[in-house]
Amino acid sequence: MKKSLTLLAISLLSASAHAGRPLSVDDANVNEKGVAHVETFWSRGADGSRTFTVAPTYSPIPGLDLIAVDTRTAAGGPHSQTLQAKLQVTAVQEKGCYFAWVFGATVWQKGDGQKSFVAANGSCNILGGSIHSSLMSTRNIEGKNEPSFGLAWEQNFGEWTGHIESVAQRASKPLVGMGLRKDVMPGLQLDGTWGKQGGKAVFSLGSKYTF
């Protein structure tokens, strides 16, 4: 049972593909051409499972991010590897909305769960911050579709950037959370999140190094 709950938690936390830290809801942003970054973070799920994730990203051409995600569960639990591509289909708008498609697939080295996914992401810069949304269709191991939807609001507060968000996926309890990030030196971001899923706390601590 615990193994199943752990798989469910990992699936929900990645329900909007791999989002930029510390968001769980993916946005429509991509790196500039030739820019790479590596995200690392430690997470605790609602079932008490602890996972460590490493996610390098590189943009070989304008408007395209190539992303690899390796997620391992403590004590030899589920281990998944994901490859995905994010294609920005409209230019970034300083005051307005823009969109991106995401395509990806997951291979489970231990355990089993979601297999492939496609998502439509949108970001809107408005007075008071940015709104991000992601609608995703996931094909599970049985070939059934498991839709999910995430919505987030992000706002700068001086040197800090905060957000609140919610992610819902069929057959899973919704996740509601918040997070903060800050650039502590050129190219290095530190961040953290806290939330609730099914009445139980979930949280994470992470970093993002851009080069």
Secondary structure, DSSP 4 states (H G I P E B T S, - for coil): -HHHHHHHHHHHHTTTSSPSTT-SS--S--PPTT-EEEEEEEEE-TTS-EEEEEEEEE-SSTTEEEEEEEEEEGGG--EEEEEEEEEE-S---TTEEEEEEEEEEEEEEES----EEEEEEEEEEETTEEEEEEEEEEE-TTS-B--EEEEEEEEEETTEEEEEEEEEETTS--EEEEEEEEEEETTEEEEEEEEEETTEEEEEEEEEEE-
